[in-house]
């Protein structure tokens, strides 16, 4: 059985957490592939220091002392004596290169994209070297050699074909020892320049490796016990979800659950490789299994929320033409890089609404007015209005539309508690029923909806 284990920044952030990583990996019966992030919080510090250096400030030298000490302390505490000198030499070489990049930035007073990508890569390059040396019977594998990207509309995206080929060449199966690689980092397939996989990049690295090697299981080790029925900081009765489908996990995360970043799990989703979410700090907890065979379809699986939301409502006769207004609104948003995460179908008042991040609200309003200017002039659209400071609460569960009347019961429950529902969407997805309400009411709304779905 081949497992790929991914450990995030909090899991590799301290000596104590790394001891847990060591116990988890060395407790496996057969060798596995281990993907690690940079030490917790380091990536943000690398970026902040690069920006400071590019402004001509020389405080990067003080920051480098802190970064060096943090890595040295971990090596001192966890790497066996016979391997320490070799590991310190490798990490020193990387730290020296990093300091040179910072020095260069103070001279040119610019921060080119490719230089920033190289700067942030040092986190995973160092952590993976240390973790490989910390573990017994483990080898280090440089992700820059086999995770390849290509340019797509000025973004770096994984070259799936080439990356799969190189992964298969890099990891000979069956494994004879644990294999450790850094997540997130990559190189351009044409230029060889260092790039990265962006948000959720370490999860994506692990998923690419798992998919290429047809692994039996991808384990994502983090600092929570798994997916929960809602945010436990808000809902005291929130409980662990023992199993769920890929679609449910992606929907919950799209609507605010921060366990995984949905696009990163597509490679294993398409290969039907199960994912298990586990807690590095509570390794005996059963976690959440994500697969294509989750039981209990037709029931609510979880409730999540998105804050800082804007909603744009278009009123008039055209709003009744769902196909046209939906297509044109979506295309206008897509052309301008605006993510729409909710569509409320027209009501009896002939109103069509879409919701997006509040940071994109003004731009979205401008583009929709431009797109529908002929209809505004002709009177087919009477108004296009934006409302800010909203939240979306989503109830997620595959086949949830078979729970007849759920949307109506949610609205009735909220309005019975004087929580105004601005919009409801229950037609676009078989997996999600979502409502829009004022952000000031989101905590109350979450508690009411969670009680309706899981308590009453």
N, C-alpha and C positions, 0 to 999 in steps of 0.2 A: 504494500500500500504506500503510495507516494503522497506525502503531505507537503504543502507550502505554508509556512508560518510567516506572518507579517507582524512586526512589532513597531508600534508608533512611537512618537517622541516622548510621551510620558512613560512608556515602558522602558525606554533606554535613557531616561533623563538623569538618574542618580545611581550611586553605587548599590543602594538597596534594591531599586527596581531591576537593575541589571542582574543582581543575584537571583531574582525571581526568574528572569529570562533564562539564565544559565540552568536553573533547576528544571524548568519546563522542557527545554530542548534536550538536556542530557537525560531526562526521564523517559524520552521516547524509546521505543523498542527497536526502531530501525532509523537509519539516517534520513534527514529531511532537508529541504531547502528553506533557508531563513532569510527574510528580507527585512532590513532595518531602516528606520528613519534617522535623521540627525538627532543628537542629544536634544531633549526637550527644550524648546525656546531658543535654540541656537540659530535656526534659520532667520528668525525675525531680527536677532542681534546682528547677524552677518549683513542683512539688508540695510539696517539702520546705520551701521558703521560705514558701509559703502557710500551711502548718501552723504554722510557727514564728511567723509574723505573727499568726495567729489566737489564739496563746497570749499575745499582748501584747508579744512581743519585737520590738525595732526593728532587729535585725541585717539586716533586708531591705535596708537602705540600702547596706550593704557588698556584699551579693549583687548588687544592681542595678548597682554599679560594675563588677563582674566580667562580668556579662551584657552591659552596654553595650560594654565594651572588646572582648569576643570578637566581637561583631557588627561593630563599627567596624573591627577589624583585618582581617576578611574583606572588608569593603567596600573598604578601602584597597588591599588586595592584588589584588582580582579585578575590581572594577567599573571600566569605562573612565572616564577623567577627566571626559568631558563629561556622564556620567550620575551621577556621585558625589553632587553636591549634592541632586539630586532624591531619590535613594535614601536618603541620610542623613536628609532631612526626613521621609520616610515612616516609616522605622524609628524615628526619634526620637519621632514622634507615638505609635507603638505602645508604645515603652518608657515614655513618660510616662504613658500609660494604665495600663500594668502596675504602675508604681510607685504610682499612685493607688489601685489595687485593694489592693495590699499595705498601704498606709497605712490604708485603710478597715477592713481586717481587724484591725489592731492596736487599733482603736477599739471594734469590736463584739465582738471576742474570740469569734467564731464563724466557721465555714467552711461556708457553705451550698453545696450541691451545684452550683447554677447559677453561683456565683462561682468555684468551683474549675474548672468547665468553661471559663469565660471565661479564667481565668488560664492554663491549659495551652494554650489556642488561640493564644496569642501566639507560641509557638515556630514553628508552621507559617506563621502570617501573616507573620512576619518573614523566614523562610528563603525562602519562595516569592518575595517581593519582591526579595530579593538575587539569587537564581538567575536570575530573569527578566531583571534588569539586567545580570548577568554575561555572559549569552549574547548572541551576535550574532543579530539578526533574531528576537527573541522578545517575546511579550506576556504580561502577568500577568493571571490570572483568579482572582477571589476565590471560593474554594469555599463560603464562607458564603452566597453568592447562589444556589447551585444544588444543593448536597447538603443534602437535607431529611430530618429525622427525625420520628418520631411516638412517642408513649408506648405501651408494651406491657408490662403488668405491672410498672410502675415502672422499666422500662428504656427507653433510647432506641434505636430500631431505624430503619434507613433506610426512608423512604417510597419504595419502588422506583418506583412509577408517576409520582409528581410529580417525583422526582429525574431519571428518564429524560427526561421532557418538558423540564425545565429545562436538562439537559446538551445536548440537541439544539439548544436555542435559544442556548446559550452558545457552542458551538463550530461555527461555520459551516464546512462541508466543501465542497471540499477546502481544507485549511489553507494559508494563504499564508505563515505564519511559525510558528515553534515556539510552543506555548502552555504556560505554566507555571502550576501550581495547587498549593496546599498539600493534603496528605493529612490524614486523621484528623478534621478539623474540619467542623462542620455547624451548621445552625440548626433549631429546632423549626418545623414547618410551620404551627402555629397561633399561637404566641406570638412567634416570631422570636428567642427567646433562643438564645444560643450553646450548642451541645451538641457531642458528639463520637461517633465510631463505635466507641470502645472498643478493646480489644486487637486488634492487626493492622489498625488503622483506615486506615493509609495504603495498605496493600495493597488494602483494601476500596474505598477511593476510586478507585484506579486500575482495579480490576475493574469497578466501576459505570460509569465513563466508557467503558472498552473495550466493555462489553456494550451500553451505550446507543447507541454510535456504530458498532456492528458492526465493530470494529477487526479487523485481520488477525492481530495478535500483541500480547500483553502481555509486556513484559520487566520482570522484577524484578531490579534491580541491588543486590547486597548485598556481604558481605565473604567469601563462600565461592565456590568454583569451581562449585558446583552441589550437587545431591543426591549423597551418597556411599553406598556399600553398607553403611557403618556409621560410627560416630563415630571419626574418625581419631585423636583423642586417646587412644582405647582400643585401636583395631584398626590396627596398623601397615600391614596389607595392604589397608585400605579403599581403594576406587577410585571414581572418578566414574561415576555412572550417566548414560549419554548420553541415554537417552530412557525415559519411563515414562508410564503412564496417569494421568488425573486421580484415579481411585479409589486407585491405588497411592500417589500423592503425599499424598493426604489421610489414608490409613491410616498411612503412615510418620510423618507429623506428629502424628497422634492418639496414637501410641505413642512420642513423645519427640523425633523429629527437629525441630529448631528452624528449619527453612528458611522455611516459610510457616505461617500460621495457617489451618487448613482452612476455617472458615466464610467467610473473606474471598474465596475463589476461586469460590464457588458461581455468581455472576453469569456469569463467563466459561465455567465448566463447562457450564452450561445452554445457552449459545450455541455451544459447541464451538470457542471461541477458544483457540488454543494459548498456553501460557505458557512463557517461557524464563527460567531462573534463571542469572544471570551475575554475574561478580565485577568490581566497580568498580576493584579494585586489581590485577586481572589480566585486562584486557578482551579479550585475544586468546584466552583459554581458551574452549573450545567450549560449556561450560555443560551444563545439562540441559534438554531439551525435554519439556514435559508436554503431551500431546495425547490424543485418543481413538484414536489409531492406533499405539500403542507396540507394537513387535514382541516376540516371545519370551514369549507367554503360557504359563502353566504352569510357569514357572521363578521361583525366588526373585529378587526385585529388590533388596531391602535388609533389613537387620536393625537394629531400634532398640529402645530400652528406656525404661521409665518407672520412676523410683524413688519412694520415699516412698508406698508403696502398702499399703493394708489389704485383707485378704480375709476375708469372712464366709462361713462354711460352715454349712449347715443339713443335719442328718442325721435320718433317720427314713423311714417308709414314704411320706410325702407327697413326698419328694425324687424319687421315681420318676415322679410326675405332672409331667412337664416343662412342659406347657402352662400348668397352673395356677400352679405355684410361680414360673415365669419371669415370667408376666404380673403376678402380685400383687407380686412383689419389685420389678420395674421400676417399676410404678405408685407403690409406696410411696416409692421413691427420687425419682421425678420430682416428686411432690407436694411434696417437701422440698428440691428444687433440688440433689440429689446426683447427680453424673455417674458412671454405671457404665461402665467401659471393658472389662470382660471377664466372660464367663459361662463357667464350667466345667460341662459337662453331668454328670449323675449318673454315678457309677462303680458298680461292683458292690457297694460298701459303702453305696449309697443316700445319697450326699452331693451336695448342690447348692451351688456356690460362686459368689460374685460378688466382683469387685474394684473398688475405688474409691480416690480420693486419701486418704491417711492422715489428712489434716485433717478429712475427713468421716466417718471410721471410727466414732467413738463415736456420732455422731448416727444414722448408718445402722443400727448395732446396735440402738439404742433403738427406731427406727421399725419394724424388722423384727420385733422381739419384740412390739411392739404389734400389728402387722398379723397375725401368726401366733399370737397368744395363745390362741385357741380350740384350734388344733392342738397347741400345747404342752401345754395342759391335758388334751386327749384322748389324747395319746401318739402322734399322727400325726407330730409332730416331737419328736425326743428331745433335741436340743440345737441351739443357735444360738451359734456361737463366732467370735470375731474374732482374727485374727493380724496383727500390725503388722510394720514394718521389712522389707517385702517389695519385690521388683521384678518387673516384667513384661518379658519379652523377646519381641518379636514378629518373625516372619519374614513379609515381605510380598511378594506377587506375584500378579497376577491369574490366576485359574485354578489356584492353587497346590494345590488339593485333587486335581488330576489327578496330582500327584507322589505317588503312592500310598506310604503308609508313612512320610511325612516326619515326622509327629508322633512315631511310634514310634522312628524313628531319632534324633530330637532327644533324646527321653527316655533312650534307650539310651546315647547319647554322654555326656550329662550325668551319669547315674548311674554310668557307667564311670569317671568322673573324681571320684566321691564328691561330686557336686553334687546335693543333694536337690531333686526336683521336687515342689512343693506341689500344683500343679494344671496341667492342660493344657486348652486350648480350641482345637478345630479344626473345630467344627461350625457355628458361628454365621455365619461369613463364608467366601466362596469365595476371599477375597484374603489371609487372615491365619491363621497358626498361632501361638498364643501359649502361653508357659509362665510359671508363677509360681515364683520361688525366693527364698531369703533375699538381702537387699540386699548382704550381705557377700560373696556369691558372684557378683554380677552381672558384674563385669569378666571373671572366669574363664568364666562362662557365655556372654558375648558372643563371646569369642575362640573357644570351642569350637563354637558354633553357626555363626559366620561361616566358620570353616574347613570345617565340614561342607557348607555351602551353596555356597561360592565357591572353595575351595582344593582340597579332596579330590575 
